[in-house]
Each structure stands twice: as C-alpha cells, then as structure tokens.
Amino acid sequence: MMFILVCFVWGVIALIMFDYKKIFMVLFLALLVVNVSVAYSKEFLIFDLITAINKPDDLPLVPMHMIYQWQGYGGRYTTEDKKSYVDSIPEDYVRCCYVRHNVLGDQPEYYSIDFEQWALYNISSEKIKRNIDYYQRSFDLFREALPKNAKISWYNIGALPNGKLLRKKMSVDAYSRWQKKNNRLMEIVRKYDYMQPSLYLSNKHNMSMWKNKAKAYIDEHTRLGQGKPVYAHLSPQYVDDPDEMLSGKIWREMLEFSYQHADGVVIWTFPQQKHRFSWNDSFPWWVETKLFLERVKD
C-alpha cells in the first residue's frame, strides 16, 4: 500500500509538471502492483501428505492424515484380501483397532479417507446403489470414531473419472450426462467437510491436457460441494512413473493454476516403500513450493 501511495504522489507531481510520459509510467506501475496484490489475496492452504524418508518435522504445511483401505482392513494387501474388500465394511477395525490406536496419537485436524474398492461406474445400478451405501456407512463410522473437531473427506469420491476431459472441449450433452452421473454421489458428498479431487499428472499428458482436466474436475467438485472448500491433490511424482519427479517449471504451473481455481492443494507422495524417496531440501518442486508460499502468505 505504501508503494501505491508513493506512486500516487508522484503521479500528482507529474500531472502538475504536465509530463505525460511520467504520468503513464507511474499509473502503469501502480496498476501492476494492484494487480499483483489482488492476484494473491485469498487464503490458500497447502496440506502435507509427503511420505519422504527423513522429511523434516517443521515443514510450513498443514498436517493431514490419510487412512488407506489396506490399513482399514487390518494391514493386509494380498490379491485375495483385496477381493474381499469389495463386499465388506471394516466396521470393528475402524471403530477400535486402527482409529483409536494408530490415528489418535497425532490428532491432526484434517483426515482424508482413501478407500477405493467400491466401484461407482461401469457396473449395475444395483451395485452402484449398494456401494454408495457402503461409502455413507463407512464415512459415518469414521465421523463417530475420529475427534469431534476433525475435518473429514473421502479422497477423489465426487466427480467420476472421464477421459474426455483431457480434450479441449466436450459437447454440452456429454458434459451434462457426466454431471447427471455425478449427481448420484451427492448422498455421500453432503457428509464431507471439504472436497478432494485427484489431479496427479501422467507423463503421457502435457500441461494443456492437465489444465483441461483440472479445471473441469475442480469446477465439478465445487458444484457438488455446494460451498465446501476444494483442495486439489497434487504430487511431485508422475502418477504412472513415481520414480520420476516433476520439473520445477511444471510444478510451479500446477500450483499457480490450482491457486486460481481451488481453495488449496494437498501434496501427496507415494507411501509404498519402493517409491518413497529421501528428502532433499533442494528438490526443484520443493524450492518452487517455498517460493509459492512466500507469494501467497498474508
């Protein structure tokens, strides 16, 4: 504000002196400063779901805890066990073993549930209805078991996957049909405290394709959430090649785009041991994250 005031004073002086070049330059600088201040003027949260080895404890991010389906079923993750996940809800485990003994030691404010075994498309209407009921009942169990002040949401259960979103345009009819299918999930979404669309980047897609998809997913989660904040999941690892990191340029572009259209981002990295990486404060994506945090902070 002080800089803008100084520009105004110099503008008045230039006006008195009738030097129109100075007037134009001063007004241009003032307008530039105002635009920058408006561009970074909203609250924007960045959450921590980074599983890097030796990650510092004092990262300037908001803590979040993700509850994975294999943890909810007792830590098993064999092929046979995964088949059994489809037809059951881990009620006793959610109520007692996992939540009370493994989560409540930290008690962060934000929780993300990642159970993806109950399909919501490409199956019969009867099974979709049953699975929606499973999601609702499971969410209610977590709501009961987690701390009263916990903010809870289901990871990426909102707008259904749609490969056509990678294209530049979808027909009005196709987009409307997609939204109509998504409306069936309103029964689940209305229970959330926030929305979490998954916007991980594939190395098969360029940034233009990613932006097309990201904008549509954020818009649809915003519509479904009816005022709930939208926190987009991003990863510095390519989703189909987790051993390769995104460049600083791409990561910066993803952060900036998310800032324009969402209310925050969740930085997620692969939790599997074979894809975990050792922390390095000089990672280009982390350097860009710190610079971004400086730009958006109050």
Contacts in CASP RR format, 6 or more apart in sequence:
PFRMAT RR
TARGET T0000
AUTHOR 0000-0000-0000
METHOD contacts of the structure
MODEL  1
MMFILVCFVWGVIALIMFDYKKIFMVLFLALLVVNVSVAYSKEFLIFDLI
TAINKPDDLPLVPMHMIYQWQGYGGRYTTEDKKSYVDSIPEDYVRCCYVR
HNVLGDQPEYYSIDFEQWALYNISSEKIKRNIDYYQRSFDLFREALPKNA
KISWYNIGALPNGKLLRKKMSVDAYSRWQKKNNRLMEIVRKYDYMQPSLY
LSNKHNMSMWKNKAKAYIDEHTRLGQGKPVYAHLSPQYVDDPDEMLSGKI
WREMLEFSYQHADGVVIWTFPQQKHRFSWNDSFPWWVETKLFLERVKD
3 33 0 8 1.000
4 30 0 8 1.000
4 33 0 8 1.000
4 34 0 8 1.000
7 26 0 8 1.000
7 27 0 8 1.000
7 29 0 8 1.000
7 30 0 8 1.000
7 33 0 8 1.000
8 30 0 8 1.000
10 22 0 8 1.000
10 26 0 8 1.000
11 22 0 8 1.000
11 23 0 8 1.000
11 26 0 8 1.000
11 27 0 8 1.000
14 20 0 8 1.000
14 22 0 8 1.000
14 23 0 8 1.000
14 26 0 8 1.000
15 23 0 8 1.000
40 259 0 8 1.000
40 295 0 8 1.000
40 296 0 8 1.000
42 263 0 8 1.000
43 263 0 8 1.000
44 259 0 8 1.000
44 263 0 8 1.000
44 264 0 8 1.000
44 296 0 8 1.000
45 62 0 8 1.000
45 229 0 8 1.000
45 231 0 8 1.000
45 263 0 8 1.000
45 264 0 8 1.000
45 265 0 8 1.000
46 61 0 8 1.000
46 62 0 8 1.000
46 264 0 8 1.000
46 265 0 8 1.000
46 266 0 8 1.000
46 267 0 8 1.000
46 289 0 8 1.000
46 293 0 8 1.000
47 61 0 8 1.000
47 62 0 8 1.000
47 63 0 8 1.000
47 64 0 8 1.000
47 110 0 8 1.000
47 231 0 8 1.000
47 264 0 8 1.000
47 265 0 8 1.000
47 266 0 8 1.000
47 267 0 8 1.000
48 59 0 8 1.000
48 61 0 8 1.000
48 62 0 8 1.000
48 63 0 8 1.000
48 64 0 8 1.000
48 267 0 8 1.000
49 64 0 8 1.000
49 66 0 8 1.000
49 112 0 8 1.000
49 266 0 8 1.000
49 267 0 8 1.000
49 268 0 8 1.000
49 269 0 8 1.000
50 59 0 8 1.000
50 61 0 8 1.000
50 267 0 8 1.000
50 268 0 8 1.000
50 269 0 8 1.000
51 269 0 8 1.000
51 270 0 8 1.000
51 271 0 8 1.000
51 276 0 8 1.000
52 269 0 8 1.000
52 276 0 8 1.000
52 277 0 8 1.000
52 278 0 8 1.000
52 279 0 8 1.000
53 276 0 8 1.000
53 277 0 8 1.000
53 278 0 8 1.000
53 279 0 8 1.000
54 278 0 8 1.000
54 279 0 8 1.000
55 279 0 8 1.000
56 279 0 8 1.000
56 281 0 8 1.000
60 290 0 8 1.000
60 293 0 8 1.000
61 267 0 8 1.000
62 109 0 8 1.000
62 110 0 8 1.000
63 106 0 8 1.000
63 108 0 8 1.000
63 109 0 8 1.000
63 110 0 8 1.000
64 108 0 8 1.000
64 110 0 8 1.000
64 111 0 8 1.000
64 112 0 8 1.000
64 266 0 8 1.000
65 103 0 8 1.000
65 106 0 8 1.000
65 108 0 8 1.000
65 110 0 8 1.000
65 111 0 8 1.000
65 112 0 8 1.000
66 111 0 8 1.000
66 112 0 8 1.000
66 113 0 8 1.000
66 114 0 8 1.000
66 155 0 8 1.000
66 268 0 8 1.000
66 271 0 8 1.000
67 98 0 8 1.000
67 103 0 8 1.000
67 111 0 8 1.000
67 112 0 8 1.000
67 113 0 8 1.000
67 114 0 8 1.000
67 115 0 8 1.000
67 142 0 8 1.000
68 114 0 8 1.000
68 115 0 8 1.000
68 271 0 8 1.000
69 85 0 8 1.000
69 114 0 8 1.000
69 115 0 8 1.000
69 116 0 8 1.000
69 117 0 8 1.000
70 76 0 8 1.000
70 77 0 8 1.000
70 81 0 8 1.000
71 98 0 8 1.000
71 102 0 8 1.000
72 90 0 8 1.000
72 93 0 8 1.000
72 94 0 8 1.000
72 98 0 8 1.000
72 115 0 8 1.000
73 81 0 8 1.000
73 84 0 8 1.000
73 85 0 8 1.000
73 90 0 8 1.000
73 93 0 8 1.000
74 90 0 8 1.000
74 93 0 8 1.000
74 97 0 8 1.000
74 98 0 8 1.000
82 117 0 8 1.000
85 115 0 8 1.000
85 117 0 8 1.000
86 117 0 8 1.000
86 118 0 8 1.000
89 134 0 8 1.000
89 137 0 8 1.000
89 138 0 8 1.000
89 141 0 8 1.000
90 98 0 8 1.000
90 138 0 8 1.000
91 141 0 8 1.000
94 138 0 8 1.000
94 141 0 8 1.000
94 142 0 8 1.000
94 145 0 8 1.000
95 141 0 8 1.000
95 144 0 8 1.000
95 145 0 8 1.000
99 142 0 8 1.000
99 145 0 8 1.000
99 146 0 8 1.000
100 145 0 8 1.000
103 111 0 8 1.000
103 146 0 8 1.000
104 146 0 8 1.000
104 147 0 8 1.000
107 147 0 8 1.000
109 149 0 8 1.000
109 150 0 8 1.000
109 151 0 8 1.000
110 150 0 8 1.000
110 151 0 8 1.000
110 152 0 8 1.000
110 194 0 8 1.000
111 142 0 8 1.000
111 146 0 8 1.000
111 150 0 8 1.000
111 151 0 8 1.000
111 152 0 8 1.000
111 153 0 8 1.000
112 152 0 8 1.000
112 153 0 8 1.000
112 154 0 8 1.000
112 155 0 8 1.000
112 196 0 8 1.000
112 266 0 8 1.000
113 138 0 8 1.000
113 139 0 8 1.000
113 142 0 8 1.000
113 152 0 8 1.000
113 153 0 8 1.000
113 154 0 8 1.000
113 155 0 8 1.000
114 154 0 8 1.000
114 155 0 8 1.000
114 156 0 8 1.000
115 135 0 8 1.000
115 138 0 8 1.000
115 154 0 8 1.000
116 155 0 8 1.000
116 156 0 8 1.000
118 131 0 8 1.000
118 134 0 8 1.000
118 135 0 8 1.000
119 127 0 8 1.000
119 128 0 8 1.000
119 131 0 8 1.000
120 128 0 8 1.000
120 131 0 8 1.000
120 132 0 8 1.000
120 157 0 8 1.000
120 160 0 8 1.000
120 184 0 8 1.000
120 185 0 8 1.000
121 128 0 8 1.000
121 160 0 8 1.000
121 161 0 8 1.000
121 181 0 8 1.000
123 131 0 8 1.000
128 184 0 8 1.000
132 184 0 8 1.000
132 185 0 8 1.000
132 187 0 8 1.000
132 188 0 8 1.000
135 154 0 8 1.000
135 157 0 8 1.000
135 188 0 8 1.000
136 187 0 8 1.000
136 188 0 8 1.000
136 191 0 8 1.000
139 152 0 8 1.000
139 154 0 8 1.000
139 188 0 8 1.000
139 191 0 8 1.000
140 191 0 8 1.000
142 152 0 8 1.000
143 150 0 8 1.000
143 152 0 8 1.000
143 191 0 8 1.000
146 152 0 8 1.000
151 193 0 8 1.000
151 194 0 8 1.000
152 192 0 8 1.000
152 193 0 8 1.000
153 192 0 8 1.000
153 193 0 8 1.000
153 194 0 8 1.000
153 195 0 8 1.000
153 196 0 8 1.000
154 188 0 8 1.000
154 192 0 8 1.000
154 196 0 8 1.000
155 196 0 8 1.000
155 198 0 8 1.000
155 233 0 8 1.000
156 196 0 8 1.000
156 197 0 8 1.000
156 198 0 8 1.000
156 233 0 8 1.000
157 185 0 8 1.000
157 188 0 8 1.000
157 189 0 8 1.000
158 182 0 8 1.000
158 185 0 8 1.000
158 188 0 8 1.000
158 189 0 8 1.000
158 195 0 8 1.000
158 197 0 8 1.000
158 220 0 8 1.000
158 221 0 8 1.000
158 224 0 8 1.000
159 178 0 8 1.000
159 182 0 8 1.000
159 197 0 8 1.000
159 216 0 8 1.000
159 217 0 8 1.000
159 220 0 8 1.000
159 221 0 8 1.000
159 224 0 8 1.000
160 178 0 8 1.000
160 181 0 8 1.000
160 182 0 8 1.000
160 185 0 8 1.000
162 178 0 8 1.000
162 216 0 8 1.000
163 213 0 8 1.000
164 170 0 8 1.000
164 174 0 8 1.000
164 178 0 8 1.000
165 212 0 8 1.000
165 213 0 8 1.000
165 216 0 8 1.000
165 217 0 8 1.000
166 205 0 8 1.000
166 209 0 8 1.000
166 212 0 8 1.000
166 213 0 8 1.000
167 209 0 8 1.000
167 212 0 8 1.000
168 208 0 8 1.000
168 212 0 8 1.000
170 178 0 8 1.000
170 216 0 8 1.000
178 220 0 8 1.000
179 220 0 8 1.000
179 223 0 8 1.000
182 220 0 8 1.000
182 224 0 8 1.000
183 224 0 8 1.000
185 224 0 8 1.000
186 224 0 8 1.000
189 195 0 8 1.000
189 224 0 8 1.000
189 225 0 8 1.000
190 225 0 8 1.000
190 226 0 8 1.000
192 225 0 8 1.000
192 228 0 8 1.000
193 228 0 8 1.000
194 228 0 8 1.000
194 229 0 8 1.000
194 230 0 8 1.000
194 231 0 8 1.000
194 263 0 8 1.000
195 221 0 8 1.000
195 222 0 8 1.000
195 224 0 8 1.000
195 225 0 8 1.000
195 228 0 8 1.000
195 229 0 8 1.000
195 230 0 8 1.000
195 231 0 8 1.000
196 221 0 8 1.000
196 230 0 8 1.000
196 231 0 8 1.000
196 232 0 8 1.000
196 233 0 8 1.000
196 266 0 8 1.000
197 214 0 8 1.000
197 217 0 8 1.000
197 218 0 8 1.000
197 220 0 8 1.000
197 221 0 8 1.000
197 230 0 8 1.000
197 232 0 8 1.000
197 233 0 8 1.000
198 217 0 8 1.000
198 233 0 8 1.000
199 210 0 8 1.000
199 213 0 8 1.000
199 214 0 8 1.000
199 217 0 8 1.000
199 218 0 8 1.000
199 232 0 8 1.000
199 233 0 8 1.000
199 234 0 8 1.000
199 254 0 8 1.000
199 258 0 8 1.000
200 233 0 8 1.000
200 234 0 8 1.000
200 235 0 8 1.000
200 238 0 8 1.000
200 239 0 8 1.000
200 268 0 8 1.000
201 210 0 8 1.000
201 234 0 8 1.000
201 235 0 8 1.000
201 238 0 8 1.000
201 239 0 8 1.000
201 246 0 8 1.000
201 250 0 8 1.000
201 254 0 8 1.000
202 238 0 8 1.000
202 239 0 8 1.000
202 240 0 8 1.000
203 238 0 8 1.000
203 240 0 8 1.000
203 241 0 8 1.000
203 244 0 8 1.000
204 240 0 8 1.000
205 213 0 8 1.000
207 250 0 8 1.000
207 253 0 8 1.000
210 254 0 8 1.000
211 257 0 8 1.000
214 232 0 8 1.000
214 254 0 8 1.000
214 257 0 8 1.000
214 258 0 8 1.000
214 261 0 8 1.000
215 261 0 8 1.000
217 232 0 8 1.000
218 230 0 8 1.000
218 232 0 8 1.000
218 258 0 8 1.000
218 261 0 8 1.000
218 262 0 8 1.000
219 261 0 8 1.000
221 230 0 8 1.000
222 230 0 8 1.000
229 263 0 8 1.000
229 264 0 8 1.000
230 262 0 8 1.000
230 263 0 8 1.000
230 264 0 8 1.000
231 262 0 8 1.000
231 263 0 8 1.000
231 264 0 8 1.000
231 265 0 8 1.000
231 266 0 8 1.000
232 258 0 8 1.000
232 262 0 8 1.000
232 264 0 8 1.000
232 265 0 8 1.000
232 266 0 8 1.000
233 265 0 8 1.000
233 266 0 8 1.000
233 268 0 8 1.000
234 251 0 8 1.000
234 254 0 8 1.000
234 255 0 8 1.000
234 258 0 8 1.000
234 265 0 8 1.000
234 266 0 8 1.000
234 267 0 8 1.000
234 268 0 8 1.000
235 246 0 8 1.000
235 267 0 8 1.000
235 268 0 8 1.000
235 269 0 8 1.000
235 270 0 8 1.000
236 245 0 8 1.000
236 246 0 8 1.000
236 251 0 8 1.000
236 267 0 8 1.000
236 269 0 8 1.000
236 283 0 8 1.000
236 285 0 8 1.000
236 286 0 8 1.000
237 243 0 8 1.000
237 244 0 8 1.000
237 245 0 8 1.000
237 246 0 8 1.000
237 269 0 8 1.000
237 270 0 8 1.000
237 275 0 8 1.000
237 277 0 8 1.000
238 244 0 8 1.000
238 245 0 8 1.000
238 246 0 8 1.000
242 270 0 8 1.000
242 275 0 8 1.000
243 275 0 8 1.000
245 277 0 8 1.000
245 283 0 8 1.000
245 284 0 8 1.000
245 285 0 8 1.000
246 254 0 8 1.000
246 285 0 8 1.000
247 284 0 8 1.000
247 285 0 8 1.000
248 284 0 8 1.000
248 285 0 8 1.000
248 287 0 8 1.000
248 288 0 8 1.000
251 284 0 8 1.000
251 285 0 8 1.000
251 288 0 8 1.000
251 289 0 8 1.000
252 288 0 8 1.000
252 291 0 8 1.000
252 292 0 8 1.000
255 265 0 8 1.000
255 288 0 8 1.000
255 289 0 8 1.000
255 292 0 8 1.000
256 292 0 8 1.000
258 264 0 8 1.000
258 265 0 8 1.000
259 292 0 8 1.000
259 296 0 8 1.000
267 289 0 8 1.000
269 275 0 8 1.000
269 276 0 8 1.000
269 277 0 8 1.000
270 276 0 8 1.000
280 286 0 8 1.000
END
